[in-house]
Amino acid sequence: MIELRAGHSSPSNGAGAGLDFDSVSFGPFSLRSRLLERNGAPVKLGSRAMDILRLLLSRAGEVVPKNEILRYAWAGLAVEEISLRVHVAELRKVLGDGKDGARYITNVPGRGYCFVAPVQRGERNAAPALGPQASEPATPRAALPHRLDRMIGRDDVLPELSERLLNDRFVTLRGPGGIGKTTVATAVAHDMWQTFEGQVHFLEFGALKDAALVASTVAAGLGLVVHHDDPSGSIINFLRGRRLLLILDSCEHVIDEVARLAEGIYREAPGVAILATSRESLLVEGEQIFELVPLPGPPQGARLSAGEVLDYPAAQLFMDRAAAAGHRGDITDEDAEVLAGICGKLDGIALAIELAAVRVGVYGLRQMAALLDSRLKLEWRGRRTAPPRQQTLGATLDWSFGLIGDSERTVFQRLAIFAGPFTLKAAMSVAVEEGAPGDPVIDALEQLVAKSLVSAQPDGASRRYRLLDATRAYAMQKLVDAGEADPIARRHTVYVQRTLEAGMAEQGGDQTSRLQERASLLADARAALEWSFANDDGAALRMPLAGSAARLFVELNLLNEARIWSGRALAMLDESNRGGRWELELQSALGHAFMFTERNSEQAEAALRRGLSIAEALDDHANAFRLLSRLNMFYRRTGDYKHLVPTALQAERVARQIGDTAGIAGSKALFGVSYHLAGDQVAAQAHLDDGMRDDGALRRTEPGHFAYSRTPQIPLSRVLWLRGFPDRALDCVRPLVGAAAPRDVVMHCIALCWSSSVFGWVGDWTSVETMTGRLAAHASMHGLAPYEAVASGLRAQIMIARGEEADGIDLLRSVLPRLHADRYELYASAFAADMSQGLAALGRYAEGLQILHETIARVEQGGGGFDMPELLRRRGELEARAGDLDAAEASFVASLALAEQQGALSWRLRTAMSLAALRRERGTKKPLDDLAATYARFTEGFATADLKSARLMLDQRSG
């Protein structure tokens, strides 16, 4: 609403200057201060008429009493009401009120005048900004639903509800369907946006069918990626210590799951305020009920005047919506009783009032009342056995359905099949008969939007449509009654599948927009899957739908859903689909999902291998690369390093066949990582250096691209340290220390783990501690249990490095079994080596040696690895401490030879120091010669721990 402040003196005496006035526009007119213009040309208007206009504009949409207008425009003067009528007539004449359908000012007999035309607000005159601090505070973006420009009858609700939220933290806004709970919750979200510094999350459950997905929906709304069945713990961990407002809308059909999660958040996250909307209470600890009562309406049979009837919010809302829909008639005293009767029949339910009001322009007020009597049977409290939604709105929607034409009815009930917002193209796909023209459906949709049966919201240059939850339920019942539920569900499933399939194509363009478009189909994909697997009519669609949906689930990190639906579809695989593209998609998704949700199991490997064989048979190069990448990741995690280079070699060949720049860069990164872990640091550096040259192409890829997330910078840092370039290695990982987490949470965990290893190698344990803390928090937030175990292992490393051996060993005794159970061996060897070092410090050499023997055997079984020289050195250290000097020297010599073979100069330096100390102890001539030669090969990193220790040993010799 336009806000003006009235002065206390006559405009002729300067009262106009007492108004803090925005530039406003309506129709072809604009008004700034006291200058009225029509299409840019000044319009002459008398002083009194100008003041009346300004006052009515300041309260646009409200009835301004006549005595208030008189007091303002003729301050301090006694004038007759006829003077007001004269100046209003002048004003109407100047505005052209009533000509060509234009209407600006309405007279409400016995009450006053109302400015009814839409008003747009211009920029407020403000003092010049003095700097960044003078900028406007942030306002809600697309994260919140659209707020109504004007909400009637809830003026007292918003401040009271906001105060209750701040004081009680957990409030359920309760009331019958259609009463306006979501509207009020949306307004609260916008009002409290700045109070919570933009941390307001609005989560709608209306489209959710499966209550088991409540926690996943909340996690996704908070931006969490969770890879286990119940994300509740991760959600609560994320919310601890945070201050935000969480709005849970339309909870009644999933109330048990919402109640459990909301109670947990209330108990564990004291900084979080929760607003739930529901038709029933959640009945959990901390919940406070805020009953949203029907809009007050005029008493029946009281014979009130028009002005008195319009004092009631139900009547105000009715006339406001009628005017917005084009009704231009004034309400007379004779009409007042009719309007009061209509409000009584609509029972103060906002949606019912709006549905009725938009038809007044077509049928008139009295005809509307007759239609309510004859066509609409409101059973607000009649059938207690009916679904709650139908107890309050069924009859209203029945009446509304009866007022629209046959073509509109058909389109309306068919649109009920959509579980979420839909496009015009989507509407056409389910509503247009095969071979029939689409124009009638477009016309019908426009009418349904105009009549408030379908809502429309802007989506860039186009619009998206949706049916309100209650309206959709009503329309769905009509669809069932018409015998069309299964045929339309089949059309819907075909549309969803084809749209998802079209978005899977590997092609250029805006990949971000493509993913967003595919993600918008998530609710409908779930609904289509449910229908196709439950109905024989959908049998032929199951494989293509599950296959195309599986790709979407993986791209959105909904790995549990990917695993469930891929598994269900593969269990029903028949010969017609065996070996085809959809089995390929399903096996690929199943293997990937198993790897992160069900450990690194043999079933995961088998699914990935099967998918790869199909991709190769089909010459599907993009999927072959994707599957080889996933297999490579699998073997990295399991420690089967012997498989890394062969899979990377296959991936490189495929990438060159494809010829995609990002794919070739990705294959180089894959090759580099494989050589690094397998123990060839020279080849690793060469390939990673090549990959870095096209790193920009990799960073521009999105989840749908076959080479997504193959960035070489972090593995290159490890290779550089091993190759003898500690300073260059640190240059690669230092930017991560203060960097924000990217959206790919798994790749971020890998980056944190690998950069922590570099900081540990150079002896910067403070940075290791920082990165470990971030890793632990990130893994806990997203429910990535294996990475939580790695974070614990890194903490144990820090303890042992700082002389807290006993605590470090105790922690590792819990970490290592977890990693072995998950077949997550990538980090286990380093943790085992640190554990043996801690045991040696405590004099427990035999235990330490036993752990090293087992670890070395495990690494050898996997084909050896990059850290084998270090494991051999650690074994030699314990053998020397145990008194077996010959065995120790043999271990050191083997370590030196292997480090040289791998091109790992930094491992060689460590072993050269250990061997020099042993040979000096044994009285060998020139014990430091090998160390001096190794040290001389370094050109940088002299301030890092190992090089400083080597320099100290060499200086002692010369001293």
KENU-282908 format. One line per 3 residues: their letters; for each residue x, z, y of C-alpha. Coordinates in steps of 0.1 Angstrom, whole numbers, plus 5000, padded with zeros to 4 digits. Example, Ala and Ser with C-alpha at 12.3 -4.5 7.8 and 13.67 -1.06 7.14 Angstrom:
! residues 2
AS	5123,5078,4955  5137,5071,4989
***
This chain:
! residues 959
MIE	5000,5000,5000  5012,4993,5035  5021,5025,5053
LRA	5014,5029,5090  5014,5061,5111  4986,5063,5137
GHS	4994,5076,5171  4973,5101,5190  4965,5081,5221
SPS	4947,5049,5230  4966,5017,5221  4961,5007,5257
NGA	4982,5037,5266  5010,5028,5242  4996,5040,5209
GAG	5007,5008,5192  5043,5020,5196  5035,5050,5176
LDF	5032,5030,5144  5061,5026,5121  5050,4991,5111
DSV	5063,4967,5085  5059,4929,5088  5029,4921,5065
SFG	5012,4889,5055  4978,4880,5041  4965,4845,5035
PFS	4981,4822,5062  4986,4852,5086  5015,4874,5093
LRS	5016,4905,5115  5047,4922,5130  5042,4950,5154
RLL	5014,4936,5176  5021,4899,5171  4996,4881,5149
ERN	5006,4846,5137  4988,4820,5116  5012,4797,5098
GAP	5039,4806,5123  5018,4800,5154  5007,4830,5176
VKL	4970,4840,5175  4953,4856,5205  4936,4888,5196
GSR	4921,4915,5218  4938,4949,5220  4910,4968,5203
AMD	4906,4942,5176  4944,4944,5170  4943,4981,5166
ILR	4914,4979,5142  4933,4953,5122  4964,4974,5121
LLL	4945,5004,5109  4927,4985,5082  4959,4969,5070
SRA	4975,5003,5068  4948,5014,5043  4943,4980,5026
GEV	4920,4983,4996  4904,5015,5009  4872,5021,5028
VPK	4881,5034,5063  4852,5054,5077  4837,5041,5110
NEI	4842,5074,5129  4879,5073,5120  4882,5038,5133
LRY	4864,5048,5165  4887,5078,5170  4918,5057,5166
AWA	4908,5026,5186  4890,5045,5214  4910,5078,5214
GLA	4894,5103,5238  4865,5081,5246  4828,5083,5236
VEE	4816,5048,5226  4787,5035,5206  4790,5021,5171
ISL	4779,4988,5184  4813,4985,5202  4830,4987,5168
RVH	4808,4960,5153  4815,4937,5183  4853,4940,5178
VAE	4851,4937,5141  4830,4905,5146  4858,4892,5169
LRK	4884,4900,5144  4865,4883,5116  4860,4852,5138
VLG	4898,4850,5146  4907,4854,5109  4881,4829,5098
DGK	4865,4855,5075  4839,4838,5053  4851,4802,5058
DGA	4862,4782,5028  4859,4812,5006  4884,4834,5025
RYI	4874,4870,5028  4893,4897,5046  4871,4925,5058
TNV	4841,4940,5040  4815,4963,5055  4804,4992,5033
PGR	4770,5003,5048  4769,5039,5058  4806,5043,5052
GYC	4830,5020,5070  4851,4989,5066  4877,4978,5040
FVA	4904,4952,5042  4900,4934,5008  4925,4905,5009
PVQ	4958,4908,4991  4986,4921,5014  5023,4914,5011
RGE	5048,4937,5026  5079,4925,5045  5112,4942,5051
RNA	5111,4975,5070  5131,4976,5102  5160,4998,5095
APA	5191,5010,5112  5222,4989,5105  5240,4999,5073
LGP	5271,5019,5080  5288,5012,5047  5281,5013,5010
QAS	5266,5047,5012  5238,5033,5033  5225,5010,5006
EPA	5190,5015,4991  5189,5037,4959  5186,5019,4926
TPR	5151,5009,4916  5137,5004,4881  5146,4971,4865
AAL	5132,4952,4836  5138,4982,4814  5104,4996,4824
PHR	5070,4980,4820  5054,4965,4852  5037,4991,4873
LDR	5003,4984,4888  5004,4978,4925  4975,5002,4930
MIG	4963,5029,4906  4929,5044,4914  4917,5079,4906
RDD	4950,5094,4894  4964,5106,4927  4966,5142,4915
VLP	4978,5133,4880  5012,5118,4888  5027,5148,4908
ELS	5012,5173,4884  5024,5155,4854  5059,5150,4869
ERL	5061,5187,4877  5050,5196,4841  5077,5173,4827
LND	5104,5189,4848  5093,5225,4839  5081,5221,4803
RFV	5103,5192,4792  5079,5180,4765  5044,5168,4774
TLR	5019,5148,4755  4995,5128,4776  4964,5129,4755
GPG	4931,5110,4758  4909,5083,4742  4919,5047,4739
GIG	4917,5026,4770  4916,5056,4794  4949,5046,4810
KTT	4975,5067,4793  5001,5039,4793  4993,5030,4829
VAT	4999,5066,4840  5030,5069,4818  5044,5037,4834
AVA	5038,5051,4869  5055,5083,4860  5085,5063,4847
HDM	5088,5045,4880  5083,5077,4901  5109,5096,4882
WQT	5134,5068,4880  5156,5083,4908  5150,5119,4896
FEG	5167,5110,4864  5192,5087,4881  5179,5056,4863
QVH	5180,5072,4829  5144,5065,4819  5137,5049,4785
FLE	5102,5036,4779  5095,5030,4741  5063,5013,4730
FGA	5052,5019,4694  5020,4998,4696  5035,4969,4677
LKD	5051,4991,4651  5034,4990,4617  5058,5009,4596
AAL	5062,5046,4606  5096,5046,4588  5109,5024,4617
VAS	5101,5049,4644  5136,5064,4646  5152,5029,4644
TVA	5130,5018,4673  5141,5048,4694  5177,5042,4685
AGL	5175,5005,4695  5157,5015,4728  5186,5038,4735
GLV	5212,5011,4728  5224,5027,4695  5234,5008,4665
VHH	5228,5029,4634  5237,5019,4599  5219,5044,4577
DDP	5184,5050,4565  5175,5079,4589  5190,5075,4624
SGS	5174,5107,4637  5206,5127,4635  5225,5100,4654
IIN	5198,5099,4681  5199,5136,4686  5237,5136,4686
FLR	5236,5109,4713  5211,5128,4734  5229,5161,4733
GRR	5244,5169,4767  5225,5140,4784  5198,5142,4810
LLL	5172,5115,4807  5134,5109,4804  5122,5096,4771
ILD	5087,5081,4771  5071,5075,4737  5040,5053,4742
SCE	5011,5048,4717  5021,5073,4691  4989,5079,4672
HVI	4994,5055,4644  5029,5067,4636  5024,5103,4647
DEV	5041,5121,4619  5074,5104,4624  5072,5106,4662
ARL	5064,5143,4660  5093,5151,4637  5118,5132,4659
AEG	5104,5145,4692  5106,5181,4679  5142,5176,4669
IYR	5151,5162,4703  5133,5190,4721  5152,5216,4701
EAP	5187,5200,4702  5188,5181,4735  5178,5205,4764
GVA	5186,5179,4790  5160,5154,4777  5124,5154,4790
ILA	5098,5138,4766  5065,5122,4776  5044,5111,4747
TSR	5011,5092,4750  4987,5097,4721  4950,5100,4711
ESL	4959,5132,4693  4984,5161,4697  5017,5159,4680
LVE	5013,5196,4670  5050,5205,4671  5072,5231,4687
GEQ	5076,5228,4725  5047,5204,4730  5025,5209,4761
IFE	4992,5190,4763  4981,5172,4794  4946,5159,4789
LVP	4939,5127,4807  4902,5129,4815  4879,5100,4822
LPG	4877,5088,4858  4850,5108,4876  4819,5087,4882
PPQ	4788,5092,4904  4761,5114,4889  4732,5096,4874
GAR	4698,5096,4891  4711,5113,4923  4701,5084,4946
LSA	4734,5083,4965  4742,5059,4993  4768,5031,4988
GEV	4794,5051,5006  4787,5082,4985  4789,5063,4952
LDY	4822,5047,4963  4837,5081,4968  4840,5084,4930
PAA	4871,5069,4914  4852,5051,4886  4832,5032,4912
QLF	4863,5025,4933  4881,5011,4903  4851,4989,4894
MDR	4848,4974,4929  4886,4971,4933  4889,4950,4901
AAA	4858,4930,4909  4872,4921,4943  4906,4912,4927
AGH	4887,4889,4904  4870,4871,4933  4838,4890,4939
RGD	4831,4891,4977  4798,4908,4980  4793,4941,4998
ITD	4777,4970,4981  4745,4980,4998  4726,5012,4995
EDA	4701,4994,4972  4730,4985,4949  4744,5020,4948
EVL	4721,5032,4920  4729,5001,4899  4766,5007,4903
AGI	4762,5043,4895  4744,5034,4863  4771,5009,4853
CGK	4798,5035,4858  4778,5060,4837  4775,5035,4808
LDG	4812,5027,4809  4819,5065,4806  4849,5066,4830
IAL	4872,5046,4805  4895,5025,4827  4898,4996,4803
AIE	4860,4993,4799  4855,4994,4836  4880,4967,4842
LAA	4866,4945,4815  4831,4948,4831  4843,4944,4867
VRV	4859,4911,4863  4826,4895,4853  4807,4907,4884
GVY	4817,4875,4903  4800,4854,4875  4769,4875,4867
GLR	4763,4897,4898  4759,4934,4897  4723,4936,4885
QMA	4727,4910,4858  4758,4930,4847  4737,4961,4843
ALL	4711,4942,4822  4739,4928,4800  4752,4963,4794
DSR	4717,4974,4783  4711,4945,4760  4744,4934,4747
LKL	4767,4964,4747  4762,4995,4726  4787,5021,4736
EWR	4792,5046,4708  4818,5068,4724  4810,5098,4702
GRR	4787,5083,4676  4806,5071,4645  4832,5098,4639
TAP	4843,5080,4607  4853,5049,4626  4889,5043,4637
PRQ	4896,5063,4669  4902,5031,4688  4867,5018,4680
QTL	4851,5051,4689  4858,5045,4725  4863,5008,4731
GAT	4847,4989,4702  4813,4984,4719  4829,4975,4752
LDW	4850,4948,4735  4820,4937,4715  4802,4930,4748
SFG	4832,4913,4763  4836,4891,4733  4799,4881,4736
LIG	4804,4869,4772  4831,4844,4765  4826,4809,4751
DSE	4830,4798,4715  4864,4782,4721  4877,4813,4739
RTV	4864,4835,4711  4883,4814,4685  4915,4815,4705
FQR	4911,4852,4713  4907,4863,4677  4935,4841,4665
LAI	4959,4855,4690  4954,4889,4674  4979,4878,4647
FAG	5008,4884,4671  5024,4918,4667  5043,4916,4700
PFT	5044,4895,4732  5041,4857,4726  5048,4825,4745
LKA	5024,4796,4752  5041,4776,4725  5035,4805,4700
AMS	4998,4807,4710  4994,4769,4705  5010,4772,4670
VAV	4983,4795,4657  4953,4785,4678  4954,4747,4677
EEG	4939,4729,4647  4962,4704,4631  4959,4671,4648
APG	4937,4685,4676  4947,4683,4713  4962,4715,4728
DPV	4945,4714,4762  4914,4733,4752  4936,4761,4739
IDA	4956,4762,4771  4923,4764,4791  4910,4791,4768
LEQ	4941,4812,4772  4940,4809,4809  4904,4822,4808
LVA	4913,4851,4786  4940,4861,4810  4917,4859,4839
KSL	4891,4880,4821  4916,4907,4812  4914,4902,4775
VSA	4950,4889,4774  4977,4902,4797  5004,4880,4811
QPD	5038,4890,4824  5065,4869,4840  5095,4860,4818
GAS	5119,4841,4839  5104,4807,4848  5076,4811,4822
RRY	5052,4839,4811  5047,4859,4780  5013,4871,4768
RLL	5000,4900,4748  4969,4917,4737  4965,4954,4744
DAT	4966,4974,4713  4929,4983,4712  4920,4947,4721
RAY	4942,4933,4694  4926,4956,4668  4892,4945,4678
AMQ	4901,4908,4678  4918,4912,4644  4886,4925,4629
KLV	4868,4895,4643  4894,4873,4627  4888,4890,4594
DAG	4850,4887,4598  4854,4850,4605  4873,4845,4572
EAD	4904,4832,4591  4928,4861,4587  4949,4846,4559
PIA	4950,4810,4572  4960,4822,4607  4985,4846,4592
RRH	5000,4817,4574  5003,4797,4606  5018,4827,4623
TVY	5044,4831,4595  5053,4794,4596  5057,4796,4634
VQR	5080,4827,4631  5101,4812,4604  5106,4778,4621
TLE	5114,4795,4654  5140,4818,4638  5154,4789,4618
AGM	5157,4767,4649  5176,4795,4666  5201,4797,4638
AEQ	5216,4763,4645  5253,4765,4655  5253,4747,4688
GGD	5265,4750,4723  5245,4762,4753  5235,4796,4764
QTS	5240,4816,4732  5229,4849,4750  5195,4834,4759
RLQ	5191,4821,4724  5198,4855,4708  5174,4872,4733
ERA	5147,4846,4724  5152,4853,4687  5153,4891,4692
SLL	5119,4888,4710  5104,4878,4676  5115,4910,4658
ADA	5080,4926,4657  5064,4893,4646  5091,4887,4620
RAA	5084,4922,4605  5047,4914,4604  5052,4880,4589
LEW	5074,4894,4562  5049,4921,4553  5021,4895,4550
SFA	5040,4869,4531  5052,4894,4505  5018,4910,4501
NDD	4997,4877,4498  5000,4849,4473  4992,4824,4501
GAA	5026,4834,4515  5046,4830,4484  5061,4796,4493
LRM	5072,4810,4527  5090,4841,4514  5125,4827,4509
PLA	5128,4807,4541  5112,4836,4562  5134,4863,4546
GSA	5165,4841,4549  5159,4833,4586  5149,4869,4594
ARL	5179,4883,4575  5202,4865,4599  5183,4881,4629
FVE	5186,4915,4614  5223,4912,4610  5227,4899,4645
LNL	5208,4929,4659  5227,4953,4637  5195,4963,4618
LNE	5215,4964,4586  5191,4986,4566  5163,4961,4572
ARI	5186,4932,4563  5195,4949,4530  5158,4958,4521
WSG	5143,4924,4528  5172,4904,4514  5171,4925,4482
RAL	5133,4920,4479  5135,4883,4484  5164,4878,4460
AML	5145,4898,4433  5118,4871,4435  5142,4842,4436
DES	5130,4812,4415  5147,4780,4404  5134,4761,4433
NRG	5154,4782,4457  5183,4791,4436  5215,4777,4450
GRW	5198,4767,4482  5204,4775,4519  5180,4805,4518
ELE	5197,4821,4489  5229,4816,4508  5215,4834,4539
LQS	5201,4862,4517  5233,4868,4498  5254,4867,4529
ALG	5231,4893,4547  5229,4915,4516  5266,4916,4511
HAF	5273,4923,4547  5246,4950,4549  5257,4967,4517
MFT	5293,4969,4530  5282,4991,4559  5252,5009,4545
ERN	5259,5013,4508  5298,5016,4508  5322,4989,4498
SEQ	5304,4984,4465  5309,4958,4437  5274,4946,4445
AEA	5285,4938,4481  5314,4918,4468  5292,4900,4443
ALR	5267,4890,4470  5294,4877,4493  5310,4858,4465
RGL	5277,4842,4454  5269,4832,4490  5303,4816,4494
SIA	5299,4796,4462  5266,4783,4475  5280,4775,4510
EAL	5308,4755,4494  5284,4736,4471  5263,4727,4501
DDH	5293,4718,4524  5279,4744,4548  5312,4750,4566
ANA	5299,4775,4592  5285,4798,4566  5315,4794,4544
FRL	5337,4806,4573  5313,4835,4579  5314,4846,4543
LSR	5351,4843,4540  5355,4865,4571  5331,4890,4555
LNM	5350,4889,4522  5383,4894,4541  5368,4924,4559
FYR	5356,4938,4525  5391,4935,4510  5407,4951,4540
RTG	5385,4980,4537  5390,4984,4499  5428,4980,4502
DYK	5428,4949,4480  5454,4932,4502  5463,4906,4476
HLV	5431,4888,4484  5435,4887,4522  5458,4857,4527
PTA	5440,4835,4502  5406,4841,4519  5422,4836,4553
LQA	5438,4804,4541  5404,4791,4529  5388,4802,4563
ERV	5415,4783,4582  5409,4751,4563  5371,4754,4569
ARQ	5377,4761,4606  5398,4729,4609  5370,4709,4592
IGD	5345,4723,4617  5369,4716,4646  5354,4744,4668
TAG	5379,4759,4693  5366,4795,4688  5365,4790,4650
IAG	5402,4778,4649  5412,4808,4671  5392,4831,4648
SKA	5409,4817,4617  5443,4824,4634  5433,4860,4641
LFG	5420,4863,4605  5452,4849,4592  5473,4872,4614
VSY	5454,4903,4603  5457,4893,4566  5495,4887,4568
HLA	5499,4920,4588  5481,4941,4562  5497,4922,4532
GDQ	5532,4929,4547  5544,4897,4563  5549,4906,4600
VAA	5567,4875,4610  5539,4852,4598  5513,4877,4613
QAH	5529,4875,4647  5530,4837,4647  5493,4834,4638
LDD	5482,4861,4662  5502,4846,4690  5484,4813,4683
GMR	5451,4831,4683  5457,4847,4716  5461,4813,4733
DDG	5424,4806,4726  5413,4842,4729  5389,4833,4758
ALR	5369,4811,4734  5365,4839,4710  5354,4863,4737
RTE	5326,4840,4748  5310,4838,4713  5278,4856,4705
PGH	5266,4872,4672  5252,4839,4660  5285,4821,4661
FAY	5304,4819,4628  5336,4832,4644  5321,4860,4664
SRT	5343,4890,4672  5376,4877,4658  5398,4889,4687
PQI	5436,4891,4680  5448,4915,4707  5445,4948,4688
PLS	5461,4937,4655  5488,4920,4675  5497,4954,4690
RVL	5504,4968,4656  5524,4938,4645  5545,4939,4677
WLR	5554,4976,4671  5564,4968,4635  5584,4938,4646
GFP	5604,4960,4670  5586,4955,4704  5571,4989,4712
DRA	5566,4982,4749  5547,4950,4743  5526,4968,4717
LDC	5516,4995,4742  5507,4968,4768  5481,4955,4743
VRP	5464,4988,4737  5466,5006,4770  5436,4988,4785
LVG	5415,5004,4758  5422,5039,4769  5396,5039,4798
AAA	5376,5008,4788  5338,5011,4782  5325,5005,4747
PRD	5314,4969,4740  5281,4962,4723  5297,4955,4690
VVM	5301,4990,4678  5319,4983,4645  5346,4962,4662
HCI	5350,4989,4688  5356,5015,4661  5382,4992,4646
ALC	5399,4988,4679  5400,5026,4685  5414,5032,4650
WSS	5441,5006,4653  5451,5015,4688  5454,5051,4677
SVF	5479,5041,4651  5501,5024,4677  5500,5054,4700
GWV	5509,5076,4670  5538,5054,4660  5554,5056,4694
GDW	5549,5094,4695  5522,5095,4722  5500,5121,4705
TSV	5481,5128,4737  5467,5093,4737  5460,5095,4700
ETM	5439,5126,4707  5420,5108,4735  5413,5078,4713
TGR	5403,5100,4684  5378,5119,4705  5362,5086,4716
LAA	5361,5073,4680  5345,5105,4667  5318,5105,4694
HAS	5312,5067,4691  5309,5069,4653  5287,5099,4654
MHG	5264,5083,4680  5259,5052,4659  5258,5069,4624
LAP	5290,5052,4612  5300,5078,4586  5332,5061,4573
YEA	5346,5060,4609  5338,5096,4613  5360,5103,4583
VAS	5388,5082,4599  5384,5102,4631  5388,5134,4611
GLR	5419,5120,4594  5434,5112,4628  5427,5147,4640
AQI	5446,5160,4609  5475,5137,4618  5477,5152,4653
MIA	5477,5187,4638  5505,5180,4614  5525,5163,4642
RGE	5521,5194,4663  5532,5218,4636  5498,5229,4625
EAD	5504,5218,4589  5481,5241,4571  5450,5232,4592
GID	5459,5195,4590  5462,5196,4552  5429,5214,4548
LLR	5412,5188,4569  5428,5159,4549  5417,5175,4516
SVL	5381,5168,4527  5387,5134,4543  5406,5116,4516
PRL	5380,5122,4488  5353,5108,4512  5374,5077,4519
HAD	5381,5071,4482  5345,5076,4473  5335,5049,4498
RYE	5363,5026,4486  5376,5028,4521  5414,5026,4515
LYA	5425,5010,4547  5435,5042,4563  5439,5064,4533
SAF	5475,5057,4526  5486,5067,4561  5467,5099,4558
AAD	5481,5107,4524  5516,5102,4537  5509,5126,4565
MSQ	5495,5151,4541  5527,5149,4520  5548,5155,4552
GLA	5527,5186,4559  5532,5199,4524  5569,5193,4526
ALG	5570,5213,4559  5554,5242,4540  5580,5238,4511
RYA	5554,5224,4487  5575,5194,4476  5561,5188,4442
EGL	5525,5185,4456  5537,5162,4483  5555,5140,4458
QIL	5525,5138,4435  5503,5126,4464  5529,5100,4473
HET	5533,5087,4437  5495,5083,4435  5493,5066,4468
IAR	5521,5042,4461  5505,5033,4428  5472,5027,4445
VEQ	5488,5004,4471  5508,4985,4445  5476,4979,4425
GGG	5461,4963,4456  5491,4940,4460  5513,4961,4482
GFD	5508,4965,4519  5523,4968,4554  5530,5005,4551
MPE	5548,5004,4517  5583,5007,4534  5571,5039,4551
LLR	5556,5053,4519  5589,5047,4501  5607,5064,4530
RRG	5584,5094,4529  5590,5096,4491  5627,5096,4496
ELE	5624,5124,4522  5606,5147,4497  5630,5137,4469
ARA	5659,5147,4491  5643,5180,4501  5636,5187,4464
GDL	5673,5182,4456  5671,5148,4438  5695,5130,4462
DAA	5701,5100,4439  5664,5093,4437  5661,5098,4474
EAS	5688,5073,4482  5672,5048,4458  5639,5052,4476
FVA	5656,5047,4510  5674,5016,4499  5642,5001,4485
SLA	5624,5009,4517  5651,4992,4538  5650,4961,4517
LAE	5612,4959,4518  5611,4965,4556  5636,4937,4561
QQG	5616,4914,4538  5584,4922,4558  5601,4917,4592
ALS	5592,4953,4600  5621,4964,4622  5605,4996,4632
WRL	5600,5007,4596  5636,4998,4590  5648,5020,4619
RTA	5629,5050,4605  5644,5045,4570  5679,5039,4585
MSL	5677,5073,4602  5666,5090,4569  5693,5072,4549
AAL	5720,5081,4575  5711,5117,4574  5712,5117,4536
RRE	5746,5099,4534  5760,5122,4560  5749,5151,4539
RGT	5765,5135,4508  5798,5128,4527  5795,5090,4525
KKP	5819,5072,4547  5805,5056,4578  5769,5069,4572
LDD	5755,5057,4605  5767,5021,4604  5734,5007,4591
LAA	5715,5028,4617  5737,5015,4645  5732,4979,4634
TYA	5694,4983,4632  5693,5000,4666  5713,4972,4681
RFT	5685,4947,4672  5660,4964,4696  5656,4950,4730
EGF	5628,4974,4743  5610,5006,4736  5639,5029,4742
ATA	5617,5056,4756  5596,5058,4724  5600,5086,4699
DLK	5618,5068,4670  5643,5050,4693  5651,5082,4712
SAR	5657,5100,4679  5680,5072,4667  5699,5072,4699
LML	5704,5110,4696  5719,5106,4661  5742,5078,4672
DQR	5754,5099,4702  5762,5128,4680  5784,5106,4659
SG	5803,5093,4689  5805,5128,4702
***
